[in-house]
Amino acid sequence: GWRLPEIGELASLRAASIIGRGYYWSATAADTFGDVHLAYWGRRTRVTPRTSDSYVTCVRGDHVGR
């Protein structure tokens, strides 16, 4: 099935020019409780907690760490 990618996967997608330079939601939790998730910022190749205005891209397959 389809799922949100983890931060490392988004970095790989950006390095391969598959995604653009905007903010992209990730499945990586930004806090212990999972209330906030990290977003990958392709323009600066940085990670930031983000609550709105991010793109969504999905990947297919099992989770890398599972």
PDBQT receptor file of N, H, CA, C and O in Angstrom, charges set to zero:
ATOM      1  N   GLY A   1       0.812  -1.195   0.000  1.00  0.00    +0.000 N 
ATOM      2  CA  GLY A   1       0.000   0.000   0.000  1.00  0.00    +0.000 C 
ATOM      3  C   GLY A   1       0.852   1.254   0.000  1.00  0.00    +0.000 C 
ATOM      4  O   GLY A   1       2.073   1.211   0.144  1.00  0.00    +0.000 OA
ATOM      5  N   TRP A   2       0.175   2.350  -0.164  1.00  0.00    +0.000 N 
ATOM      6  H   TRP A   2      -0.817   2.385  -0.280  1.00  0.00    +0.000 HD
ATOM      7  CA  TRP A   2       0.817   3.660  -0.178  1.00  0.00    +0.000 C 
ATOM      8  C   TRP A   2       0.954   4.197   1.239  1.00  0.00    +0.000 C 
ATOM      9  O   TRP A   2       0.124   3.917   2.104  1.00  0.00    +0.000 OA
ATOM     10  N   ARG A   3       2.005   4.967   1.467  1.00  0.00    +0.000 N 
ATOM     11  H   ARG A   3       2.680   5.195   0.765  1.00  0.00    +0.000 HD
ATOM     12  CA  ARG A   3       2.255   5.562   2.784  1.00  0.00    +0.000 C 
ATOM     13  C   ARG A   3       3.078   6.835   2.636  1.00  0.00    +0.000 C 
ATOM     14  O   ARG A   3       3.669   7.087   1.585  1.00  0.00    +0.000 OA
ATOM     15  N   LEU A   4       3.110   7.636   3.705  1.00  0.00    +0.000 N 
ATOM     16  H   LEU A   4       2.630   7.431   4.558  1.00  0.00    +0.000 HD
ATOM     17  CA  LEU A   4       4.000   8.792   3.737  1.00  0.00    +0.000 C 
ATOM     18  C   LEU A   4       5.438   8.307   3.927  1.00  0.00    +0.000 C 
ATOM     19  O   LEU A   4       5.671   7.368   4.688  1.00  0.00    +0.000 OA
ATOM     20  N   PRO A   5       6.390   8.921   3.260  1.00  0.00    +0.000 N 
ATOM     21  CA  PRO A   5       7.788   8.516   3.429  1.00  0.00    +0.000 C 
ATOM     22  C   PRO A   5       8.386   9.069   4.720  1.00  0.00    +0.000 C 
ATOM     23  O   PRO A   5       7.910  10.068   5.259  1.00  0.00    +0.000 OA
ATOM     24  N   GLU A   6       9.417   8.417   5.201  1.00  0.00    +0.000 N 
ATOM     25  H   GLU A   6       9.803   7.605   4.764  1.00  0.00    +0.000 HD
ATOM     26  CA  GLU A   6      10.206   8.915   6.322  1.00  0.00    +0.000 C 
ATOM     27  C   GLU A   6      11.150  10.009   5.804  1.00  0.00    +0.000 C 
ATOM     28  O   GLU A   6      11.328  10.161   4.596  1.00  0.00    +0.000 OA
ATOM     29  N   ILE A   7      11.744  10.759   6.719  1.00  0.00    +0.000 N 
ATOM     30  H   ILE A   7      11.600  10.636   7.701  1.00  0.00    +0.000 HD
ATOM     31  CA  ILE A   7      12.637  11.863   6.343  1.00  0.00    +0.000 C 
ATOM     32  C   ILE A   7      13.767  11.398   5.424  1.00  0.00    +0.000 C 
ATOM     33  O   ILE A   7      14.045  12.053   4.419  1.00  0.00    +0.000 OA
ATOM     34  N   GLY A   8      14.412  10.300   5.741  1.00  0.00    +0.000 N 
ATOM     35  H   GLY A   8      14.186   9.768   6.557  1.00  0.00    +0.000 HD
ATOM     36  CA  GLY A   8      15.515   9.802   4.910  1.00  0.00    +0.000 C 
ATOM     37  C   GLY A   8      15.078   9.464   3.500  1.00  0.00    +0.000 C 
ATOM     38  O   GLY A   8      15.821   9.672   2.540  1.00  0.00    +0.000 OA
ATOM     39  N   GLU A   9      13.883   8.949   3.383  1.00  0.00    +0.000 N 
ATOM     40  H   GLU A   9      13.280   8.780   4.162  1.00  0.00    +0.000 HD
ATOM     41  CA  GLU A   9      13.356   8.638   2.048  1.00  0.00    +0.000 C 
ATOM     42  C   GLU A   9      13.103   9.915   1.253  1.00  0.00    +0.000 C 
ATOM     43  O   GLU A   9      13.362   9.960   0.051  1.00  0.00    +0.000 OA
ATOM     44  N   LEU A  10      12.596  10.952   1.920  1.00  0.00    +0.000 N 
ATOM     45  H   LEU A  10      12.386  10.916   2.896  1.00  0.00    +0.000 HD
ATOM     46  CA  LEU A  10      12.381  12.231   1.237  1.00  0.00    +0.000 C 
ATOM     47  C   LEU A  10      13.700  12.833   0.769  1.00  0.00    +0.000 C 
ATOM     48  O   LEU A  10      13.773  13.403  -0.319  1.00  0.00    +0.000 OA
ATOM     49  N   ALA A  11      14.737  12.708   1.583  1.00  0.00    +0.000 N 
ATOM     50  H   ALA A  11      14.677  12.244   2.467  1.00  0.00    +0.000 HD
ATOM     51  CA  ALA A  11      16.060  13.207   1.181  1.00  0.00    +0.000 C 
ATOM     52  C   ALA A  11      16.545  12.476  -0.068  1.00  0.00    +0.000 C 
ATOM     53  O   ALA A  11      17.121  13.092  -0.965  1.00  0.00    +0.000 OA
ATOM     54  N   SER A  12      16.317  11.181  -0.128  1.00  0.00    +0.000 N 
ATOM     55  H   SER A  12      15.850  10.681   0.601  1.00  0.00    +0.000 HD
ATOM     56  CA  SER A  12      16.713  10.400  -1.311  1.00  0.00    +0.000 C 
ATOM     57  C   SER A  12      15.901  10.803  -2.540  1.00  0.00    +0.000 C 
ATOM     58  O   SER A  12      16.443  10.893  -3.642  1.00  0.00    +0.000 OA
ATOM     59  N   LEU A  13      14.616  11.042  -2.354  1.00  0.00    +0.000 N 
ATOM     60  H   LEU A  13      14.176  10.969  -1.459  1.00  0.00    +0.000 HD
ATOM     61  CA  LEU A  13      13.767  11.466  -3.468  1.00  0.00    +0.000 C 
ATOM     62  C   LEU A  13      14.209  12.825  -4.002  1.00  0.00    +0.000 C 
ATOM     63  O   LEU A  13      14.199  13.049  -5.213  1.00  0.00    +0.000 OA
ATOM     64  N   ARG A  14      14.594  13.728  -3.111  1.00  0.00    +0.000 N 
ATOM     65  H   ARG A  14      14.602  13.546  -2.128  1.00  0.00    +0.000 HD
ATOM     66  CA  ARG A  14      15.070  15.048  -3.530  1.00  0.00    +0.000 C 
ATOM     67  C   ARG A  14      16.406  14.924  -4.251  1.00  0.00    +0.000 C 
ATOM     68  O   ARG A  14      16.614  15.572  -5.277  1.00  0.00    +0.000 OA
ATOM     69  N   ALA A  15      17.312  14.106  -3.732  1.00  0.00    +0.000 N 
ATOM     70  H   ALA A  15      17.143  13.580  -2.899  1.00  0.00    +0.000 HD
ATOM     71  CA  ALA A  15      18.624  13.927  -4.361  1.00  0.00    +0.000 C 
ATOM     72  C   ALA A  15      18.485  13.376  -5.777  1.00  0.00    +0.000 C 
ATOM     73  O   ALA A  15      19.306  13.667  -6.647  1.00  0.00    +0.000 OA
ATOM     74  N   ALA A  16      17.444  12.582  -6.002  1.00  0.00    +0.000 N 
ATOM     75  H   ALA A  16      16.777  12.345  -5.295  1.00  0.00    +0.000 HD
ATOM     76  CA  ALA A  16      17.191  12.015  -7.331  1.00  0.00    +0.000 C 
ATOM     77  C   ALA A  16      16.307  12.930  -8.181  1.00  0.00    +0.000 C 
ATOM     78  O   ALA A  16      15.896  12.548  -9.277  1.00  0.00    +0.000 OA
ATOM     79  N   SER A  17      16.016  14.128  -7.686  1.00  0.00    +0.000 N 
ATOM     80  H   SER A  17      16.350  14.438  -6.796  1.00  0.00    +0.000 HD
ATOM     81  CA  SER A  17      15.171  15.117  -8.375  1.00  0.00    +0.000 C 
ATOM     82  C   SER A  17      13.764  14.606  -8.657  1.00  0.00    +0.000 C 
ATOM     83  O   SER A  17      13.147  14.998  -9.647  1.00  0.00    +0.000 OA
ATOM     84  N   ILE A  18      13.259  13.737  -7.796  1.00  0.00    +0.000 N 
ATOM     85  H   ILE A  18      13.761  13.419  -6.992  1.00  0.00    +0.000 HD
ATOM     86  CA  ILE A  18      11.906  13.209  -7.959  1.00  0.00    +0.000 C 
ATOM     87  C   ILE A  18      10.884  14.145  -7.321  1.00  0.00    +0.000 C 
ATOM     88  O   ILE A  18       9.750  14.242  -7.789  1.00  0.00    +0.000 OA
ATOM     89  N   ILE A  19      11.288  14.834  -6.251  1.00  0.00    +0.000 N 
ATOM     90  H   ILE A  19      12.209  14.755  -5.871  1.00  0.00    +0.000 HD
ATOM     91  CA  ILE A  19      10.413  15.838  -5.639  1.00  0.00    +0.000 C 
ATOM     92  C   ILE A  19      11.076  17.200  -5.767  1.00  0.00    +0.000 C 
ATOM     93  O   ILE A  19      12.276  17.304  -6.018  1.00  0.00    +0.000 OA
ATOM     94  N   GLY A  20      10.277  18.232  -5.593  1.00  0.00    +0.000 N 
ATOM     95  H   GLY A  20       9.301  18.147  -5.389  1.00  0.00    +0.000 HD
ATOM     96  CA  GLY A  20      10.760  19.598  -5.750  1.00  0.00    +0.000 C 
ATOM     97  C   GLY A  20      11.396  20.171  -4.501  1.00  0.00    +0.000 C 
ATOM     98  O   GLY A  20      11.825  19.434  -3.613  1.00  0.00    +0.000 OA
ATOM     99  N   ARG A  21      11.454  21.507  -4.438  1.00  0.00    +0.000 N 
ATOM    100  H   ARG A  21      11.106  22.106  -5.159  1.00  0.00    +0.000 HD
ATOM    101  CA  ARG A  21      12.179  22.206  -3.391  1.00  0.00    +0.000 C 
ATOM    102  C   ARG A  21      11.299  22.683  -2.240  1.00  0.00    +0.000 C 
ATOM    103  O   ARG A  21      11.787  23.384  -1.354  1.00  0.00    +0.000 OA
ATOM    104  N   GLY A  22      10.022  22.325  -2.229  1.00  0.00    +0.000 N 
ATOM    105  H   GLY A  22       9.626  21.755  -2.949  1.00  0.00    +0.000 HD
ATOM    106  CA  GLY A  22       9.116  22.783  -1.188  1.00  0.00    +0.000 C 
ATOM    107  C   GLY A  22       9.198  21.969   0.087  1.00  0.00    +0.000 C 
ATOM    108  O   GLY A  22      10.112  21.168   0.280  1.00  0.00    +0.000 OA
ATOM    109  N   TYR A  23       8.219  22.191   0.952  1.00  0.00    +0.000 N 
ATOM    110  H   TYR A  23       7.476  22.842   0.795  1.00  0.00    +0.000 HD
ATOM    111  CA  TYR A  23       8.085  21.415   2.194  1.00  0.00    +0.000 C 
ATOM    112  C   TYR A  23       7.249  20.176   1.907  1.00  0.00    +0.000 C 
ATOM    113  O   TYR A  23       6.232  20.259   1.219  1.00  0.00    +0.000 OA
ATOM    114  N   TYR A  24       7.668  19.031   2.428  1.00  0.00    +0.000 N 
ATOM    115  H   TYR A  24       8.494  18.963   2.988  1.00  0.00    +0.000 HD
ATOM    116  CA  TYR A  24       6.960  17.763   2.217  1.00  0.00    +0.000 C 
ATOM    117  C   TYR A  24       6.702  17.085   3.554  1.00  0.00    +0.000 C 
ATOM    118  O   TYR A  24       7.616  16.930   4.364  1.00  0.00    +0.000 OA
ATOM    119  N   TRP A  25       5.458  16.683   3.784  1.00  0.00    +0.000 N 
ATOM    120  H   TRP A  25       4.715  16.809   3.126  1.00  0.00    +0.000 HD
ATOM    121  CA  TRP A  25       5.114  15.947   4.992  1.00  0.00    +0.000 C 
ATOM    122  C   TRP A  25       5.892  14.642   5.053  1.00  0.00    +0.000 C 
ATOM    123  O   TRP A  25       6.199  14.038   4.025  1.00  0.00    +0.000 OA
ATOM    124  N   SER A  26       6.203  14.220   6.255  1.00  0.00    +0.000 N 
ATOM    125  H   SER A  26       5.954  14.711   7.090  1.00  0.00    +0.000 HD
ATOM    126  CA  SER A  26       6.843  12.922   6.437  1.00  0.00    +0.000 C 
ATOM    127  C   SER A  26       6.088  12.130   7.499  1.00  0.00    +0.000 C 
ATOM    128  O   SER A  26       5.244  12.672   8.213  1.00  0.00    +0.000 OA
ATOM    129  N   ALA A  27       6.397  10.865   7.589  1.00  0.00    +0.000 N 
ATOM    130  H   ALA A  27       7.082  10.425   7.009  1.00  0.00    +0.000 HD
ATOM    131  CA  ALA A  27       5.818  10.011   8.622  1.00  0.00    +0.000 C 
ATOM    132  C   ALA A  27       6.667  10.040   9.891  1.00  0.00    +0.000 C 
ATOM    133  O   ALA A  27       6.332   9.370  10.868  1.00  0.00    +0.000 OA
ATOM    134  N   THR A  28       7.757  10.801   9.895  1.00  0.00    +0.000 N 
ATOM    135  H   THR A  28       8.029  11.346   9.101  1.00  0.00    +0.000 HD
ATOM    136  CA  THR A  28       8.665  10.864  11.029  1.00  0.00    +0.000 C 
ATOM    137  C   THR A  28       8.109  11.788  12.108  1.00  0.00    +0.000 C 
ATOM    138  O   THR A  28       7.883  12.973  11.862  1.00  0.00    +0.000 OA
ATOM    139  N   ALA A  29       7.892  11.245  13.295  1.00  0.00    +0.000 N 
ATOM    140  H   ALA A  29       8.076  10.282  13.494  1.00  0.00    +0.000 HD
ATOM    141  CA  ALA A  29       7.353  12.035  14.399  1.00  0.00    +0.000 C 
ATOM    142  C   ALA A  29       8.385  13.056  14.882  1.00  0.00    +0.000 C 
ATOM    143  O   ALA A  29       9.578  12.762  14.954  1.00  0.00    +0.000 OA
ATOM    144  N   ALA A  30       7.904  14.266  15.213  1.00  0.00    +0.000 N 
ATOM    145  H   ALA A  30       6.935  14.505  15.154  1.00  0.00    +0.000 HD
ATOM    146  CA  ALA A  30       8.780  15.332  15.697  1.00  0.00    +0.000 C 
ATOM    147  C   ALA A  30       8.828  15.377  17.213  1.00  0.00    +0.000 C 
ATOM    148  O   ALA A  30       9.673  16.058  17.796  1.00  0.00    +0.000 OA
ATOM    149  N   ASP A  31       7.919  14.650  17.850  1.00  0.00    +0.000 N 
ATOM    150  H   ASP A  31       7.233  14.097  17.376  1.00  0.00    +0.000 HD
ATOM    151  CA  ASP A  31       7.901  14.628  19.306  1.00  0.00    +0.000 C 
ATOM    152  C   ASP A  31       7.614  13.220  19.803  1.00  0.00    +0.000 C 
ATOM    153  O   ASP A  31       7.248  12.341  19.023  1.00  0.00    +0.000 OA
ATOM    154  N   THR A  32       7.775  13.017  21.060  1.00  0.00    +0.000 N 
ATOM    155  H   THR A  32       8.073  13.731  21.694  1.00  0.00    +0.000 HD
ATOM    156  CA  THR A  32       7.612  11.699  21.664  1.00  0.00    +0.000 C 
ATOM    157  C   THR A  32       6.208  11.147  21.484  1.00  0.00    +0.000 C 
ATOM    158  O   THR A  32       6.029   9.935  21.358  1.00  0.00    +0.000 OA
ATOM    159  N   PHE A  33       5.216  12.020  21.470  1.00  0.00    +0.000 N 
ATOM    160  H   PHE A  33       5.362  13.004  21.572  1.00  0.00    +0.000 HD
ATOM    161  CA  PHE A  33       3.826  11.585  21.419  1.00  0.00    +0.000 C 
ATOM    162  C   PHE A  33       3.297  11.432  20.000  1.00  0.00    +0.000 C 
ATOM    163  O   PHE A  33       2.200  10.906  19.811  1.00  0.00    +0.000 OA
ATOM    164  N   GLY A  34       4.050  11.879  18.997  1.00  0.00    +0.000 N 
ATOM    165  H   GLY A  34       4.941  12.306  19.150  1.00  0.00    +0.000 HD
ATOM    166  CA  GLY A  34       3.609  11.760  17.614  1.00  0.00    +0.000 C 
ATOM    167  C   GLY A  34       2.540  12.753  17.220  1.00  0.00    +0.000 C 
ATOM    168  O   GLY A  34       1.867  12.573  16.205  1.00  0.00    +0.000 OA
ATOM    169  N   ASP A  35       2.371  13.820  18.027  1.00  0.00    +0.000 N 
ATOM    170  H   ASP A  35       2.917  13.966  18.852  1.00  0.00    +0.000 HD
ATOM    171  CA  ASP A  35       1.361  14.831  17.714  1.00  0.00    +0.000 C 
ATOM    172  C   ASP A  35       1.779  15.734  16.560  1.00  0.00    +0.000 C 
ATOM    173  O   ASP A  35       0.931  16.251  15.832  1.00  0.00    +0.000 OA
ATOM    174  N   VAL A  36       3.072  15.922  16.397  1.00  0.00    +0.000 N 
ATOM    175  H   VAL A  36       3.761  15.503  16.988  1.00  0.00    +0.000 HD
ATOM    176  CA  VAL A  36       3.617  16.766  15.335  1.00  0.00    +0.000 C 
ATOM    177  C   VAL A  36       4.565  15.906  14.521  1.00  0.00    +0.000 C 
ATOM    178  O   VAL A  36       5.315  15.103  15.076  1.00  0.00    +0.000 OA
ATOM    179  N   HIS A  37       4.532  16.072  13.212  1.00  0.00    +0.000 N 
ATOM    180  H   HIS A  37       3.922  16.724  12.761  1.00  0.00    +0.000 HD
ATOM    181  CA  HIS A  37       5.439  15.331  12.348  1.00  0.00    +0.000 C 
ATOM    182  C   HIS A  37       6.410  16.286  11.677  1.00  0.00    +0.000 C 
ATOM    183  O   HIS A  37       6.125  17.472  11.512  1.00  0.00    +0.000 OA
ATOM    184  N   LEU A  38       7.551  15.754  11.296  1.00  0.00    +0.000 N 
ATOM    185  H   LEU A  38       7.782  14.791  11.430  1.00  0.00    +0.000 HD
ATOM    186  CA  LEU A  38       8.564  16.551  10.630  1.00  0.00    +0.000 C 
ATOM    187  C   LEU A  38       8.245  16.692   9.153  1.00  0.00    +0.000 C 
ATOM    188  O   LEU A  38       7.622  15.824   8.542  1.00  0.00    +0.000 OA
ATOM    189  N   ALA A  39       8.685  17.797   8.605  1.00  0.00    +0.000 N 
ATOM    190  H   ALA A  39       9.191  18.502   9.102  1.00  0.00    +0.000 HD
ATOM    191  CA  ALA A  39       8.582  18.015   7.165  1.00  0.00    +0.000 C 
ATOM    192  C   ALA A  39       9.995  18.182   6.623  1.00  0.00    +0.000 C 
ATOM    193  O   ALA A  39      10.876  18.698   7.311  1.00  0.00    +0.000 OA
ATOM    194  N   TYR A  40      10.198  17.750   5.409  1.00  0.00    +0.000 N 
ATOM    195  H   TYR A  40       9.482  17.331   4.851  1.00  0.00    +0.000 HD
ATOM    196  CA  TYR A  40      11.481  17.886   4.730  1.00  0.00    +0.000 C 
ATOM    197  C   TYR A  40      11.406  19.110   3.832  1.00  0.00    +0.000 C 
ATOM    198  O   TYR A  40      10.483  19.233   3.026  1.00  0.00    +0.000 OA
ATOM    199  N   TRP A  41      12.362  20.011   3.961  1.00  0.00    +0.000 N 
ATOM    200  H   TRP A  41      13.112  19.911   4.615  1.00  0.00    +0.000 HD
ATOM    201  CA  TRP A  41      12.402  21.224   3.150  1.00  0.00    +0.000 C 
ATOM    202  C   TRP A  41      13.430  21.020   2.055  1.00  0.00    +0.000 C 
ATOM    203  O   TRP A  41      14.633  21.127   2.295  1.00  0.00    +0.000 OA
ATOM    204  N   GLY A  42      12.956  20.725   0.850  1.00  0.00    +0.000 N 
ATOM    205  H   GLY A  42      11.979  20.638   0.655  1.00  0.00    +0.000 HD
ATOM    206  CA  GLY A  42      13.827  20.401  -0.266  1.00  0.00    +0.000 C 
ATOM    207  C   GLY A  42      14.717  21.527  -0.726  1.00  0.00    +0.000 C 
ATOM    208  O   GLY A  42      15.788  21.281  -1.282  1.00  0.00    +0.000 OA
ATOM    209  N   ARG A  43      14.300  22.754  -0.507  1.00  0.00    +0.000 N 
ATOM    210  H   ARG A  43      13.431  22.953  -0.055  1.00  0.00    +0.000 HD
ATOM    211  CA  ARG A  43      15.102  23.885  -0.956  1.00  0.00    +0.000 C 
ATOM    212  C   ARG A  43      16.411  23.992  -0.181  1.00  0.00    +0.000 C 
ATOM    213  O   ARG A  43      17.463  24.255  -0.764  1.00  0.00    +0.000 OA
ATOM    214  N   ARG A  44      16.346  23.790   1.107  1.00  0.00    +0.000 N 
ATOM    215  H   ARG A  44      15.491  23.576   1.580  1.00  0.00    +0.000 HD
ATOM    216  CA  ARG A  44      17.526  23.917   1.965  1.00  0.00    +0.000 C 
ATOM    217  C   ARG A  44      18.008  22.570   2.496  1.00  0.00    +0.000 C 
ATOM    218  O   ARG A  44      18.948  22.513   3.290  1.00  0.00    +0.000 OA
ATOM    219  N   THR A  45      17.382  21.511   2.069  1.00  0.00    +0.000 N 
ATOM    220  H   THR A  45      16.619  21.557   1.424  1.00  0.00    +0.000 HD
ATOM    221  CA  THR A  45      17.659  20.153   2.555  1.00  0.00    +0.000 C 
ATOM    222  C   THR A  45      17.722  20.116   4.084  1.00  0.00    +0.000 C 
ATOM    223  O   THR A  45      18.681  19.624   4.678  1.00  0.00    +0.000 OA
ATOM    224  N   ARG A  46      16.677  20.647   4.688  1.00  0.00    +0.000 N 
ATOM    225  H   ARG A  46      15.898  21.046   4.205  1.00  0.00    +0.000 HD
ATOM    226  CA  ARG A  46      16.561  20.684   6.146  1.00  0.00    +0.000 C 
ATOM    227  C   ARG A  46      15.286  19.996   6.584  1.00  0.00    +0.000 C 
ATOM    228  O   ARG A  46      14.378  19.757   5.789  1.00  0.00    +0.000 OA
ATOM    229  N   VAL A  47      15.241  19.684   7.867  1.00  0.00    +0.000 N 
ATOM    230  H   VAL A  47      15.979  19.879   8.514  1.00  0.00    +0.000 HD
ATOM    231  CA  VAL A  47      14.074  19.075   8.485  1.00  0.00    +0.000 C 
ATOM    232  C   VAL A  47      13.511  20.075   9.487  1.00  0.00    +0.000 C 
ATOM    233  O   VAL A  47      14.260  20.731  10.210  1.00  0.00    +0.000 OA
ATOM    234  N   THR A  48      12.181  20.187   9.523  1.00  0.00    +0.000 N 
ATOM    235  H   THR A  48      11.572  19.654   8.936  1.00  0.00    +0.000 HD
ATOM    236  CA  THR A  48      11.552  21.144  10.419  1.00  0.00    +0.000 C 
ATOM    237  C   THR A  48      10.207  20.613  10.902  1.00  0.00    +0.000 C 
ATOM    238  O   THR A  48       9.520  19.917  10.155  1.00  0.00    +0.000 OA
ATOM    239  N   PRO A  49       9.813  20.929  12.148  1.00  0.00    +0.000 N 
ATOM    240  CA  PRO A  49       8.441  20.604  12.550  1.00  0.00    +0.000 C 
ATOM    241  C   PRO A  49       7.502  21.479  11.725  1.00  0.00    +0.000 C 
ATOM    242  O   PRO A  49       7.777  22.660  11.513  1.00  0.00    +0.000 OA
ATOM    243  N   ARG A  50       6.428  20.919  11.274  1.00  0.00    +0.000 N 
ATOM    244  H   ARG A  50       6.204  19.960  11.445  1.00  0.00    +0.000 HD
ATOM    245  CA  ARG A  50       5.553  21.662  10.376  1.00  0.00    +0.000 C 
ATOM    246  C   ARG A  50       4.113  21.301  10.699  1.00  0.00    +0.000 C 
ATOM    247  O   ARG A  50       3.795  20.131  10.913  1.00  0.00    +0.000 OA
ATOM    248  N   THR A  51       3.248  22.296  10.735  1.00  0.00    +0.000 N 
ATOM    249  H   THR A  51       3.506  23.246  10.561  1.00  0.00    +0.000 HD
ATOM    250  CA  THR A  51       1.849  22.027  11.045  1.00  0.00    +0.000 C 
ATOM    251  C   THR A  51       0.905  22.324   9.889  1.00  0.00    +0.000 C 
ATOM    252  O   THR A  51      -0.258  21.922   9.926  1.00  0.00    +0.000 OA
ATOM    253  N   SER A  52       1.383  23.019   8.865  1.00  0.00    +0.000 N 
ATOM    254  H   SER A  52       2.327  23.346   8.834  1.00  0.00    +0.000 HD
ATOM    255  CA  SER A  52       0.500  23.309   7.728  1.00  0.00    +0.000 C 
ATOM    256  C   SER A  52       1.324  23.635   6.487  1.00  0.00    +0.000 C 
ATOM    257  O   SER A  52       2.545  23.786   6.546  1.00  0.00    +0.000 OA
ATOM    258  N   ASP A  53       0.628  23.738   5.377  1.00  0.00    +0.000 N 
ATOM    259  H   ASP A  53      -0.364  23.615   5.329  1.00  0.00    +0.000 HD
ATOM    260  CA  ASP A  53       1.224  24.175   4.109  1.00  0.00    +0.000 C 
ATOM    261  C   ASP A  53       2.422  23.365   3.645  1.00  0.00    +0.000 C 
ATOM    262  O   ASP A  53       3.478  23.926   3.351  1.00  0.00    +0.000 OA
ATOM    263  N   SER A  54       2.267  22.079   3.579  1.00  0.00    +0.000 N 
ATOM    264  H   SER A  54       1.409  21.624   3.818  1.00  0.00    +0.000 HD
ATOM    265  CA  SER A  54       3.314  21.216   3.040  1.00  0.00    +0.000 C 
ATOM    266  C   SER A  54       2.722  20.338   1.947  1.00  0.00    +0.000 C 
ATOM    267  O   SER A  54       1.530  20.029   1.966  1.00  0.00    +0.000 OA
ATOM    268  N   TYR A  55       3.551  19.942   1.003  1.00  0.00    +0.000 N 
ATOM    269  H   TYR A  55       4.518  20.193   0.987  1.00  0.00    +0.000 HD
ATOM    270  CA  TYR A  55       3.123  19.017  -0.041  1.00  0.00    +0.000 C 
ATOM    271  C   TYR A  55       3.028  17.605   0.527  1.00  0.00    +0.000 C 
ATOM    272  O   TYR A  55       3.630  17.290   1.553  1.00  0.00    +0.000 OA
ATOM    273  N   VAL A  56       2.279  16.784  -0.143  1.00  0.00    +0.000 N 
ATOM    274  H   VAL A  56       1.790  17.040  -0.977  1.00  0.00    +0.000 HD
ATOM    275  CA  VAL A  56       2.182  15.375   0.212  1.00  0.00    +0.000 C 
ATOM    276  C   VAL A  56       2.655  14.564  -0.976  1.00  0.00    +0.000 C 
ATOM    277  O   VAL A  56       2.197  14.765  -2.100  1.00  0.00    +0.000 OA
ATOM    278  N   THR A  57       3.562  13.657  -0.725  1.00  0.00    +0.000 N 
ATOM    279  H   THR A  57       3.935  13.494   0.188  1.00  0.00    +0.000 HD
ATOM    280  CA  THR A  57       3.951  12.672  -1.720  1.00  0.00    +0.000 C 
ATOM    281  C   THR A  57       3.939  11.323  -1.017  1.00  0.00    +0.000 C 
ATOM    282  O   THR A  57       4.296  11.225   0.157  1.00  0.00    +0.000 OA
ATOM    283  N   CYS A  58       3.543  10.322  -1.711  1.00  0.00    +0.000 N 
ATOM    284  H   CYS A  58       3.254  10.401  -2.665  1.00  0.00    +0.000 HD
ATOM    285  CA  CYS A  58       3.459   8.995  -1.113  1.00  0.00    +0.000 C 
ATOM    286  C   CYS A  58       4.444   8.050  -1.795  1.00  0.00    +0.000 C 
ATOM    287  O   CYS A  58       4.803   8.220  -2.960  1.00  0.00    +0.000 OA
ATOM    288  N   VAL A  59       4.857   7.066  -1.039  1.00  0.00    +0.000 N 
ATOM    289  H   VAL A  59       4.565   6.927  -0.093  1.00  0.00    +0.000 HD
ATOM    290  CA  VAL A  59       5.714   6.011  -1.578  1.00  0.00    +0.000 C 
ATOM    291  C   VAL A  59       4.985   4.693  -1.377  1.00  0.00    +0.000 C 
ATOM    292  O   VAL A  59       4.064   4.590  -0.566  1.00  0.00    +0.000 OA
ATOM    293  N   ARG A  60       5.400   3.718  -2.109  1.00  0.00    +0.000 N 
ATOM    294  H   ARG A  60       6.148   3.802  -2.768  1.00  0.00    +0.000 HD
ATOM    295  CA  ARG A  60       4.731   2.429  -2.042  1.00  0.00    +0.000 C 
ATOM    296  C   ARG A  60       5.684   1.368  -1.528  1.00  0.00    +0.000 C 
ATOM    297  O   ARG A  60       6.866   1.359  -1.872  1.00  0.00    +0.000 OA
ATOM    298  N   GLY A  61       5.168   0.484  -0.712  1.00  0.00    +0.000 N 
ATOM    299  H   GLY A  61       4.208   0.491  -0.432  1.00  0.00    +0.000 HD
ATOM    300  CA  GLY A  61       5.986  -0.603  -0.216  1.00  0.00    +0.000 C 
ATOM    301  C   GLY A  61       6.047  -0.619   1.289  1.00  0.00    +0.000 C 
ATOM    302  O   GLY A  61       5.475   0.235   1.967  1.00  0.00    +0.000 OA
ATOM    303  N   ASP A  62       6.755  -1.612   1.799  1.00  0.00    +0.000 N 
ATOM    304  H   ASP A  62       7.219  -2.306   1.249  1.00  0.00    +0.000 HD
ATOM    305  CA  ASP A  62       6.924  -1.749   3.238  1.00  0.00    +0.000 C 
ATOM    306  C   ASP A  62       7.801  -0.619   3.757  1.00  0.00    +0.000 C 
ATOM    307  O   ASP A  62       8.614  -0.040   3.036  1.00  0.00    +0.000 OA
ATOM    308  N   HIS A  63       7.604  -0.335   5.023  1.00  0.00    +0.000 N 
ATOM    309  H   HIS A  63       6.944  -0.805   5.609  1.00  0.00    +0.000 HD
ATOM    310  CA  HIS A  63       8.434   0.647   5.700  1.00  0.00    +0.000 C 
ATOM    311  C   HIS A  63       9.873   0.144   5.729  1.00  0.00    +0.000 C 
ATOM    312  O   HIS A  63      10.107  -1.041   5.963  1.00  0.00    +0.000 OA
ATOM    313  N   VAL A  64      10.821   1.013   5.499  1.00  0.00    +0.000 N 
ATOM    314  H   VAL A  64      10.631   1.976   5.308  1.00  0.00    +0.000 HD
ATOM    315  CA  VAL A  64      12.220   0.626   5.411  1.00  0.00    +0.000 C 
ATOM    316  C   VAL A  64      12.707  -0.044   6.687  1.00  0.00    +0.000 C 
ATOM    317  O   VAL A  64      13.448  -1.025   6.613  1.00  0.00    +0.000 OA
ATOM    318  N   GLY A  65      12.315   0.454   7.852  1.00  0.00    +0.000 N 
ATOM    319  H   GLY A  65      11.714   1.250   7.912  1.00  0.00    +0.000 HD
ATOM    320  CA  GLY A  65      12.826  -0.071   9.105  1.00  0.00    +0.000 C 
ATOM    321  C   GLY A  65      12.050  -1.240   9.672  1.00  0.00    +0.000 C 
ATOM    322  O   GLY A  65      12.371  -1.714  10.762  1.00  0.00    +0.000 OA
ATOM    323  N   ARG A  66      11.043  -1.719   8.968  1.00  0.00    +0.000 N 
ATOM    324  H   ARG A  66      10.783  -1.335   8.082  1.00  0.00    +0.000 HD
ATOM    325  CA  ARG A  66      10.203  -2.805   9.520  1.00  0.00    +0.000 C 
ATOM    326  C   ARG A  66      10.505  -4.122   8.892  1.00  0.00    +0.000 C 
ATOM    327  O   ARG A  66       9.890  -5.129   9.243  1.00  0.00    +0.000 OA
TER     328      ARG A  66
